Amino acid sequence: MRVAETVTRKAGEEFVKPGGLVEVRFVKGQSLSLTASRLLALMILTAGGDAWRDVTHRMRKADIRRGHKGNERIGDMLEELHRTLFAEDDLSWRGRRATKRFSLIQASWEEVEGNGRETGWLEWQFTPDARRLIQESETYAVMNRQAVLGFRSAYALKLYEEGALRLHRRQPVWKVDLIGLRAALGIDPEKYGDFAQLRRKVLNVARDEIGQLAHFTCDWEEFRRGRAVSELEFRFTPKGAPAQLATVEENARHGAGRRARREAIVEQVVTPSPSPAAVAAPSPVPATSDGLWERFPSGRLRFGETEAAARLIGQRHGGGWDVDLIAEAYRAHMGDRLGRLSGAKLERSWRGFCEAFFARRGRP
């Protein structure tokens, strides 16, 4: 918790998750969805060094919903956190081995909004069992907020937490049997009964996402008993400096197109076929022979070759903001200067403004 408090004071993208919460396993047949897992991570990030205290924590709803306009999903995520049970080995009152089941969230308060307002706060308390796990943890995982919010697979996020914990322990190997793996990742016993399916649907997806978003890579070796896979040994390897920089850049980019970038699929802009009237009329924004603009589009970036090129740059460098919103701000910012730019200078100016727009405002 001292480490968590120190990291929180830095106000960066990193935060600490106690090892006890990383290693706690799901009750058989239960798991958290990706959105609920992200919410739990944000709760731990917000609580920081006070997570073990018997106090009420709070955060703005706007910090949870990210780009969504409404708050209707927050209630569903909270209810999922309340009803999901975790398990750990313990002793009964007679001193015999027993399995203890508990939840992590004791109570929560969600402000009810009126008059169409989309502001509000969320409050919550961790259960005594959760606070005990947090307080007694002697190890912790250092995770990146952008990476956590960027994962598209709940299994990848959980494996990322396991890797971050073991790398910090300087024990980058995790050997686990299939039952333990399913319990740790929250894989339903009825799903992926064939290991080939488990490898394709869970492990390969998690490995690829971790390799793109985390500060380390993940791979595994399979051990068989007869013809069946019985155990796996995961190895987490820190990335070198160039790969780390590429990861930071990827986390800063919008999630749209991330899978295409991961799979090295070339993004192409499809230009709609112009209507007969558009063919007859002269183009309002003529493009130069090398594909750059003679002047910036004056309307919405929807149809036309120049508009499509401007839209693609806005999507790639605008951090997920609406490209027409960025274009309107760009025209207002440039004023009369915009008419004096063309070709490569105009393209660089537009791209730089998109990057600056995203850097100033963060993600939508």
C-alpha positions as a Markdown table, in Angstrom:
| # | Residue | x | y | z |
|---|---|---|---|---|
| 1 | Met | 0.0 | 0.0 | 0.0 |
| 2 | Arg | 3.0 | 2.3 | 0.5 |
| 3 | Val | 4.0 | 1.6 | -3.1 |
| 4 | Ala | 0.4 | 2.2 | -4.3 |
| 5 | Glu | 0.4 | 5.6 | -2.5 |
| 6 | Thr | 3.7 | 6.6 | -4.0 |
| 7 | Val | 2.6 | 5.6 | -7.5 |
| 8 | Thr | -0.7 | 7.4 | -7.1 |
| 9 | Arg | 1.1 | 10.7 | -6.2 |
| 10 | Lys | 3.0 | 10.5 | -9.5 |
| 11 | Ala | -0.3 | 10.9 | -11.3 |
| 12 | Gly | 0.9 | 8.8 | -14.3 |
| 13 | Glu | -0.6 | 5.9 | -16.2 |
| 14 | Glu | 0.8 | 3.3 | -13.9 |
| 15 | Phe | -1.0 | 1.9 | -10.8 |
| 16 | Val | -0.5 | -1.0 | -8.4 |
| 17 | Lys | -2.8 | -4.0 | -7.9 |
| 18 | Pro | -2.1 | -6.1 | -4.7 |
| 19 | Gly | -0.9 | -9.6 | -5.4 |
| 20 | Gly | -3.7 | -11.0 | -3.2 |
| 21 | Leu | -6.3 | -9.7 | -5.6 |
| 22 | Val | -4.4 | -10.8 | -8.6 |
| 23 | Glu | -4.1 | -14.4 | -7.4 |
| 24 | Val | -7.6 | -14.8 | -5.9 |
| 25 | Arg | -9.5 | -17.3 | -8.0 |
| 26 | Phe | -13.0 | -17.2 | -9.2 |
| 27 | Val | -15.6 | -19.6 | -7.8 |
| 28 | Lys | -16.3 | -22.4 | -10.3 |
| 29 | Gly | -18.6 | -21.3 | -13.1 |
| 30 | Gln | -18.2 | -17.6 | -12.3 |
| 31 | Ser | -16.0 | -14.9 | -13.8 |
| 32 | Leu | -16.1 | -11.1 | -14.5 |
| 33 | Ser | -16.9 | -9.7 | -17.9 |
| 34 | Leu | -14.3 | -7.4 | -19.5 |
| 35 | Thr | -16.2 | -4.2 | -18.6 |
| 36 | Ala | -16.6 | -5.3 | -15.0 |
| 37 | Ser | -12.9 | -6.2 | -14.8 |
| 38 | Arg | -12.0 | -2.8 | -16.1 |
| 39 | Leu | -14.3 | -1.2 | -13.5 |
| 40 | Leu | -12.6 | -3.1 | -10.7 |
| 41 | Ala | -9.2 | -2.0 | -12.0 |
| 42 | Leu | -10.3 | 1.6 | -12.0 |
| 43 | Met | -11.7 | 1.2 | -8.4 |
| 44 | Ile | -8.3 | -0.1 | -7.2 |
| 45 | Leu | -6.5 | 2.6 | -9.1 |
| 46 | Thr | -8.7 | 5.3 | -7.5 |
| 47 | Ala | -8.5 | 3.9 | -4.0 |
| 48 | Gly | -4.7 | 3.8 | -4.3 |
| 49 | Gly | -2.9 | 3.5 | -0.9 |
| 50 | Asp | -6.2 | 3.8 | 1.0 |
| 51 | Ala | -7.7 | 0.6 | -0.5 |
| 52 | Trp | -7.2 | -1.4 | 2.7 |
| 53 | Arg | -8.9 | 1.2 | 4.9 |
| 54 | Asp | -12.5 | 0.8 | 6.0 |
| 55 | Val | -13.6 | 4.0 | 4.2 |
| 56 | Thr | -15.8 | 4.9 | 1.2 |
| 57 | His | -14.0 | 5.6 | -2.1 |
| 58 | Arg | -15.4 | 7.6 | -5.0 |
| 59 | Met | -14.9 | 8.5 | -8.6 |
| 60 | Arg | -16.7 | 10.4 | -11.4 |
| 61 | Lys | -18.9 | 8.3 | -13.7 |
| 62 | Ala | -17.2 | 10.1 | -16.6 |
| 63 | Asp | -14.0 | 8.4 | -15.8 |
| 64 | Ile | -15.7 | 5.0 | -16.2 |
| 65 | Arg | -17.8 | 5.3 | -19.3 |
| 66 | Arg | -15.0 | 6.8 | -21.5 |
| 67 | Gly | -16.6 | 7.5 | -24.9 |
| 68 | His | -20.1 | 6.4 | -24.1 |
| 69 | Lys | -22.8 | 9.1 | -23.8 |
| 70 | Gly | -24.9 | 7.4 | -21.2 |
| 71 | Asn | -24.4 | 5.8 | -17.8 |
| 72 | Glu | -26.8 | 2.9 | -18.2 |
| 73 | Arg | -24.0 | 0.3 | -18.3 |
| 74 | Ile | -22.4 | 1.4 | -15.0 |
| 75 | Gly | -25.3 | -0.1 | -13.0 |
| 76 | Asp | -24.9 | -3.5 | -14.7 |
| 77 | Met | -21.2 | -3.5 | -14.0 |
| 78 | Leu | -21.7 | -2.7 | -10.4 |
| 79 | Glu | -24.3 | -5.5 | -10.0 |
| 80 | Glu | -22.0 | -7.9 | -11.6 |
| 81 | Leu | -19.2 | -7.0 | -9.2 |
| 82 | His | -21.6 | -7.4 | -6.2 |
| 83 | Arg | -22.8 | -10.9 | -7.2 |
| 84 | Thr | -19.4 | -12.4 | -8.4 |
| 85 | Leu | -17.9 | -14.7 | -5.8 |
| 86 | Phe | -14.2 | -15.4 | -5.3 |
| 87 | Ala | -12.6 | -18.3 | -3.5 |
| 88 | Glu | -9.5 | -19.0 | -1.4 |
| 89 | Asp | -8.2 | -21.9 | 0.7 |
| 90 | Asp | -8.8 | -21.4 | 4.4 |
| 91 | Leu | -9.5 | -23.4 | 7.6 |
| 92 | Ser | -12.8 | -24.2 | 9.2 |
| 93 | Trp | -13.7 | -23.6 | 12.8 |
| 94 | Arg | -12.4 | -27.2 | 13.5 |
| 95 | Gly | -9.1 | -26.4 | 11.9 |
| 96 | Arg | -9.8 | -28.5 | 8.8 |
| 97 | Arg | -9.1 | -27.4 | 5.2 |
| 98 | Ala | -12.0 | -25.4 | 3.7 |
| 99 | Thr | -12.8 | -23.2 | 0.8 |
| 100 | Lys | -13.9 | -19.7 | 1.6 |
| 101 | Arg | -16.2 | -17.8 | -0.7 |
| 102 | Phe | -16.6 | -14.0 | -0.7 |
| 103 | Ser | -17.3 | -11.0 | -2.8 |
| 104 | Leu | -15.1 | -7.9 | -3.2 |
| 105 | Ile | -17.6 | -5.1 | -3.1 |
| 106 | Gln | -19.6 | -4.6 | 0.1 |
| 107 | Ala | -21.8 | -1.6 | -0.9 |
| 108 | Ser | -22.0 | 0.9 | -3.6 |
| 109 | Trp | -23.9 | 4.2 | -4.3 |
| 110 | Glu | -24.6 | 5.5 | -7.8 |
| 111 | Glu | -25.9 | 9.0 | -8.1 |
| 112 | Val | -29.3 | 9.2 | -9.8 |
| 113 | Glu | -29.2 | 11.9 | -12.5 |
| 114 | Gly | -32.1 | 14.1 | -13.7 |
| 115 | Asn | -32.8 | 16.7 | -16.3 |
| 116 | Gly | -30.8 | 14.9 | -18.9 |
| 117 | Arg | -27.5 | 15.6 | -17.1 |
| 118 | Glu | -24.6 | 13.2 | -17.6 |
| 119 | Thr | -22.6 | 14.0 | -14.6 |
| 120 | Gly | -22.5 | 12.2 | -11.3 |
| 121 | Trp | -20.4 | 10.2 | -8.9 |
| 122 | Leu | -20.0 | 6.6 | -7.9 |
| 123 | Glu | -19.1 | 5.5 | -4.3 |
| 124 | Trp | -18.2 | 2.1 | -3.0 |
| 125 | Gln | -16.7 | 0.1 | -0.1 |
| 126 | Phe | -14.6 | -3.0 | -0.3 |
| 127 | Thr | -15.6 | -5.9 | 1.8 |
| 128 | Pro | -13.5 | -6.9 | 4.9 |
| 129 | Asp | -12.2 | -9.9 | 3.0 |
| 130 | Ala | -11.0 | -7.7 | 0.1 |
| 131 | Arg | -9.4 | -5.2 | 2.5 |
| 132 | Arg | -7.6 | -8.1 | 4.3 |
| 133 | Leu | -6.3 | -9.5 | 1.0 |
| 134 | Ile | -5.1 | -6.0 | 0.1 |
| 135 | Gln | -3.5 | -5.3 | 3.4 |
| 136 | Glu | -1.7 | -8.6 | 3.7 |
| 137 | Ser | -0.3 | -8.6 | 0.2 |
| 138 | Glu | 3.5 | -8.4 | 0.2 |
| 139 | Thr | 3.7 | -8.5 | -3.6 |
| 140 | Tyr | 2.0 | -6.4 | -6.2 |
| 141 | Ala | 1.6 | -6.0 | -9.9 |
| 142 | Val | 2.4 | -2.6 | -11.6 |
| 143 | Met | 0.0 | -2.2 | -14.5 |
| 144 | Asn | -0.7 | 0.5 | -17.1 |
| 145 | Arg | -4.1 | 2.1 | -17.1 |
| 146 | Gln | -4.2 | 2.6 | -20.9 |
| 147 | Ala | -3.2 | -1.1 | -21.4 |
| 148 | Val | -6.0 | -2.3 | -19.0 |
| 149 | Leu | -8.6 | -0.2 | -20.8 |
| 150 | Gly | -7.3 | -1.3 | -24.2 |
| 151 | Phe | -7.8 | -5.0 | -23.8 |
| 152 | Arg | -10.7 | -6.6 | -25.7 |
| 153 | Ser | -10.5 | -10.0 | -24.0 |
| 154 | Ala | -11.2 | -10.5 | -20.3 |
| 155 | Tyr | -8.9 | -13.5 | -20.4 |
| 156 | Ala | -6.1 | -11.4 | -21.9 |
| 157 | Leu | -6.5 | -8.8 | -19.1 |
| 158 | Lys | -6.4 | -11.5 | -16.4 |
| 159 | Leu | -3.3 | -13.1 | -17.9 |
| 160 | Tyr | -1.7 | -9.6 | -18.2 |
| 161 | Glu | -2.3 | -9.2 | -14.4 |
| 162 | Glu | -0.6 | -12.6 | -13.7 |
| 163 | Gly | 2.4 | -11.6 | -15.9 |
| 164 | Ala | 2.8 | -8.2 | -14.3 |
| 165 | Leu | 2.7 | -9.7 | -10.9 |
| 166 | Arg | 5.3 | -12.4 | -11.7 |
| 167 | Leu | 7.6 | -10.0 | -13.5 |
| 168 | His | 7.7 | -7.7 | -10.5 |
| 169 | Arg | 8.6 | -10.7 | -8.3 |
| 170 | Arg | 11.4 | -11.5 | -10.7 |
| 171 | Gln | 9.9 | -14.9 | -11.1 |
| 172 | Pro | 8.7 | -14.7 | -14.8 |
| 173 | Val | 7.5 | -18.3 | -14.9 |
| 174 | Trp | 4.0 | -19.5 | -14.0 |
| 175 | Lys | 3.4 | -23.3 | -14.1 |
| 176 | Val | -0.2 | -24.2 | -13.7 |
| 177 | Asp | -2.5 | -27.2 | -14.4 |
| 178 | Leu | -5.6 | -26.8 | -16.5 |
| 179 | Ile | -7.9 | -26.7 | -13.5 |
| 180 | Gly | -5.9 | -23.9 | -11.9 |
| 181 | Leu | -5.7 | -22.0 | -15.2 |
| 182 | Arg | -9.4 | -22.1 | -15.7 |
| 183 | Ala | -10.0 | -20.9 | -12.1 |
| 184 | Ala | -7.4 | -18.1 | -12.4 |
| 185 | Leu | -8.7 | -16.8 | -15.7 |
| 186 | Gly | -12.4 | -17.4 | -15.0 |
| 187 | Ile | -13.0 | -19.8 | -17.8 |
| 188 | Asp | -16.3 | -21.6 | -17.5 |
| 189 | Pro | -15.8 | -25.4 | -17.0 |
| 190 | Glu | -18.3 | -26.0 | -19.8 |
| 191 | Lys | -16.5 | -23.8 | -22.4 |
| 192 | Tyr | -13.6 | -24.9 | -24.5 |
| 193 | Gly | -13.5 | -28.5 | -23.3 |
| 194 | Asp | -11.1 | -29.4 | -26.1 |
| 195 | Phe | -7.6 | -27.9 | -25.5 |
| 196 | Ala | -7.2 | -27.0 | -29.1 |
| 197 | Gln | -10.2 | -24.7 | -28.7 |
| 198 | Leu | -8.8 | -23.3 | -25.5 |
| 199 | Arg | -5.5 | -22.6 | -27.2 |
| 200 | Arg | -7.1 | -20.9 | -30.2 |
| 201 | Lys | -10.0 | -19.0 | -28.5 |
| 202 | Val | -8.2 | -18.0 | -25.3 |
| 203 | Leu | -4.4 | -18.4 | -25.2 |
| 204 | Asn | -3.5 | -17.3 | -28.7 |
| 205 | Val | -5.8 | -14.2 | -28.4 |
| 206 | Ala | -4.4 | -13.3 | -25.0 |
| 207 | Arg | -0.8 | -13.7 | -26.1 |
| 208 | Asp | -1.3 | -11.5 | -29.1 |
| 209 | Glu | -3.1 | -8.7 | -27.2 |
| 210 | Ile | -0.4 | -8.8 | -24.4 |
| 211 | Gly | 2.3 | -8.6 | -27.0 |
| 212 | Gln | 0.7 | -5.5 | -28.4 |
| 213 | Leu | -0.3 | -3.6 | -25.3 |
| 214 | Ala | 1.9 | -4.8 | -22.4 |
| 215 | His | 5.5 | -4.0 | -21.4 |
| 216 | Phe | 6.3 | -7.7 | -21.7 |
| 217 | Thr | 5.5 | -10.6 | -24.0 |
| 218 | Cys | 3.9 | -13.9 | -23.1 |
| 219 | Asp | 4.5 | -17.4 | -24.3 |
| 220 | Trp | 4.0 | -20.9 | -22.9 |
| 221 | Glu | 5.1 | -24.5 | -23.1 |
| 222 | Glu | 2.6 | -27.4 | -23.0 |
| 223 | Phe | 3.2 | -30.5 | -20.9 |
| 224 | Arg | 1.3 | -33.7 | -21.7 |
| 225 | Arg | 0.2 | -36.7 | -19.8 |
| 226 | Gly | -0.3 | -39.3 | -22.5 |
| 227 | Arg | -1.9 | -37.4 | -25.4 |
| 228 | Ala | -3.7 | -34.9 | -23.3 |
| 229 | Val | -2.2 | -31.5 | -22.2 |
| 230 | Ser | -2.1 | -31.5 | -18.4 |
| 231 | Glu | 0.1 | -28.5 | -17.4 |
| 232 | Leu | 1.3 | -25.3 | -19.0 |
| 233 | Glu | 4.3 | -23.2 | -18.2 |
| 234 | Phe | 3.9 | -19.5 | -19.0 |
| 235 | Arg | 7.0 | -17.3 | -19.5 |
| 236 | Phe | 6.8 | -13.5 | -19.3 |
| 237 | Thr | 9.7 | -11.6 | -20.9 |
| 238 | Pro | 10.2 | -7.8 | -20.6 |
| 239 | Lys | 10.4 | -5.9 | -23.9 |
| 240 | Gly | 13.5 | -4.1 | -25.0 |
| 241 | Ala | 13.5 | -0.3 | -25.4 |
| 242 | Pro | 12.4 | -0.1 | -29.1 |
| 243 | Ala | 9.5 | -2.5 | -28.4 |
| 244 | Gln | 8.6 | -0.5 | -25.3 |
| 245 | Leu | 8.3 | 2.7 | -27.3 |
| 246 | Ala | 6.1 | 1.0 | -29.9 |
| 247 | Thr | 3.9 | -0.2 | -27.1 |
| 248 | Val | 3.5 | 3.3 | -25.6 |
| 249 | Glu | 2.6 | 4.6 | -29.0 |
| 250 | Glu | 0.1 | 1.8 | -29.6 |
| 251 | Asn | -1.6 | 2.4 | -26.2 |
| 252 | Ala | -1.9 | 6.1 | -27.1 |
| 253 | Arg | -3.7 | 5.3 | -30.3 |
| 254 | His | -7.4 | 4.7 | -30.7 |
| 255 | Gly | -8.6 | 1.1 | -30.4 |
| 256 | Ala | -10.2 | 1.2 | -33.8 |
| 257 | Gly | -8.0 | -0.7 | -36.2 |
| 258 | Arg | -5.9 | -2.2 | -33.4 |
| 259 | Arg | -6.6 | -5.8 | -34.5 |
| 260 | Ala | -5.7 | -4.8 | -38.1 |
| 261 | Arg | -2.4 | -3.4 | -36.9 |
| 262 | Arg | -1.7 | -6.4 | -34.8 |
| 263 | Glu | -2.4 | -8.8 | -37.7 |
| 264 | Ala | -0.5 | -6.5 | -40.1 |
| 265 | Ile | -3.6 | -5.9 | -42.2 |
| 266 | Val | -3.2 | -2.9 | -44.4 |
| 267 | Glu | -5.9 | -0.3 | -43.8 |
| 268 | Gln | -7.5 | 0.9 | -47.0 |
| 269 | Val | -9.7 | 3.9 | -47.7 |
| 270 | Val | -12.7 | 3.0 | -49.9 |
| 271 | Thr | -13.9 | 5.9 | -51.9 |
| 272 | Pro | -17.6 | 5.8 | -52.8 |
| 273 | Ser | -18.5 | 5.9 | -56.5 |
| 274 | Pro | -19.5 | 9.5 | -57.3 |
| 275 | Ser | -23.1 | 10.2 | -58.4 |
| 276 | Pro | -23.6 | 11.4 | -62.1 |
| 277 | Ala | -24.2 | 14.9 | -60.8 |
| 278 | Ala | -20.9 | 14.9 | -58.9 |
| 279 | Val | -19.1 | 13.7 | -62.0 |
| 280 | Ala | -20.6 | 16.5 | -64.1 |
| 281 | Ala | -19.8 | 19.2 | -61.5 |
| 282 | Pro | -16.2 | 20.3 | -60.8 |
| 283 | Ser | -14.7 | 19.1 | -57.6 |
| 284 | Pro | -14.9 | 21.7 | -54.8 |
| 285 | Val | -11.6 | 20.6 | -53.4 |
| 286 | Pro | -9.2 | 19.6 | -56.1 |
| 287 | Ala | -6.4 | 17.2 | -55.2 |
| 288 | Thr | -2.9 | 17.5 | -56.5 |
| 289 | Ser | -1.3 | 14.7 | -58.6 |
| 290 | Asp | 0.7 | 13.3 | -55.7 |
| 291 | Gly | -2.5 | 12.8 | -53.6 |
| 292 | Leu | -2.1 | 15.8 | -51.3 |
| 293 | Trp | -4.6 | 18.6 | -51.1 |
| 294 | Glu | -4.5 | 22.0 | -52.8 |
| 295 | Arg | -6.7 | 23.3 | -50.1 |
| 296 | Phe | -8.4 | 21.8 | -47.0 |
| 297 | Pro | -12.0 | 20.6 | -47.4 |
| 298 | Ser | -14.6 | 23.2 | -46.4 |
| 299 | Gly | -17.4 | 20.8 | -45.4 |
| 300 | Arg | -17.9 | 17.5 | -43.7 |
| 301 | Leu | -15.2 | 14.8 | -44.3 |
| 302 | Arg | -17.5 | 12.3 | -45.8 |
| 303 | Phe | -17.4 | 11.9 | -49.6 |
| 304 | Gly | -14.7 | 12.6 | -52.1 |
| 305 | Glu | -11.0 | 11.6 | -52.4 |
| 306 | Thr | -9.6 | 14.6 | -50.5 |
| 307 | Glu | -12.2 | 14.3 | -47.8 |
| 308 | Ala | -11.4 | 10.6 | -47.4 |
| 309 | Ala | -7.7 | 11.3 | -47.1 |
| 310 | Ala | -8.4 | 14.0 | -44.4 |
| 311 | Arg | -10.8 | 11.6 | -42.6 |
| 312 | Leu | -8.2 | 8.8 | -42.5 |
| 313 | Ile | -5.6 | 11.1 | -40.9 |
| 314 | Gly | -8.1 | 12.3 | -38.4 |
| 315 | Gln | -9.0 | 8.8 | -37.5 |
| 316 | Arg | -5.4 | 7.7 | -37.1 |
| 317 | His | -4.1 | 10.7 | -35.1 |
| 318 | Gly | -7.2 | 12.2 | -33.5 |
| 319 | Gly | -7.4 | 9.7 | -30.6 |
| 320 | Gly | -11.0 | 8.7 | -31.3 |
| 321 | Trp | -12.5 | 12.2 | -31.5 |
| 322 | Asp | -15.0 | 12.9 | -34.2 |
| 323 | Val | -13.1 | 14.0 | -37.3 |
| 324 | Asp | -15.6 | 16.6 | -38.3 |
| 325 | Leu | -15.3 | 18.2 | -34.8 |
| 326 | Ile | -11.5 | 18.2 | -35.1 |
| 327 | Ala | -11.8 | 19.7 | -38.6 |
| 328 | Glu | -14.1 | 22.5 | -37.4 |
| 329 | Ala | -11.6 | 23.4 | -34.6 |
| 330 | Tyr | -8.7 | 23.2 | -37.2 |
| 331 | Arg | -10.4 | 25.7 | -39.5 |
| 332 | Ala | -11.2 | 28.1 | -36.6 |
| 333 | His | -7.6 | 27.8 | -35.3 |
| 334 | Met | -5.9 | 28.4 | -38.7 |
| 335 | Gly | -8.2 | 31.2 | -40.0 |
| 336 | Asp | -6.8 | 33.0 | -43.0 |
| 337 | Arg | -3.6 | 31.0 | -42.8 |
| 338 | Leu | -5.4 | 27.9 | -44.0 |
| 339 | Gly | -5.8 | 29.3 | -47.5 |
| 340 | Arg | -2.0 | 29.7 | -47.8 |
| 341 | Leu | -1.2 | 26.1 | -47.2 |
| 342 | Ser | -1.2 | 23.3 | -49.8 |
| 343 | Gly | 0.4 | 20.0 | -50.6 |
| 344 | Ala | 2.7 | 18.4 | -48.1 |
| 345 | Lys | 2.7 | 21.4 | -45.7 |
| 346 | Leu | -1.1 | 21.2 | -45.5 |
| 347 | Glu | -1.0 | 17.5 | -44.8 |
| 348 | Arg | 1.6 | 17.9 | -42.0 |
| 349 | Ser | -0.3 | 20.8 | -40.5 |
| 350 | Trp | -3.6 | 18.8 | -40.4 |
| 351 | Arg | -1.9 | 15.7 | -38.9 |
| 352 | Gly | -0.1 | 17.8 | -36.3 |
| 353 | Phe | -3.3 | 19.5 | -35.3 |
| 354 | Cys | -5.0 | 16.2 | -34.9 |
| 355 | Glu | -2.2 | 14.9 | -32.6 |
| 356 | Ala | -2.2 | 18.1 | -30.6 |
| 357 | Phe | -6.1 | 18.0 | -30.3 |
| 358 | Phe | -5.8 | 14.5 | -28.8 |
| 359 | Ala | -2.9 | 15.4 | -26.5 |
| 360 | Arg | -4.8 | 18.4 | -25.0 |
| 361 | Arg | -8.1 | 16.6 | -24.5 |
| 362 | Gly | -7.2 | 13.0 | -23.9 |
| 363 | Arg | -9.6 | 10.3 | -25.0 |
| 364 | Pro | -13.2 | 11.1 | -25.7 |
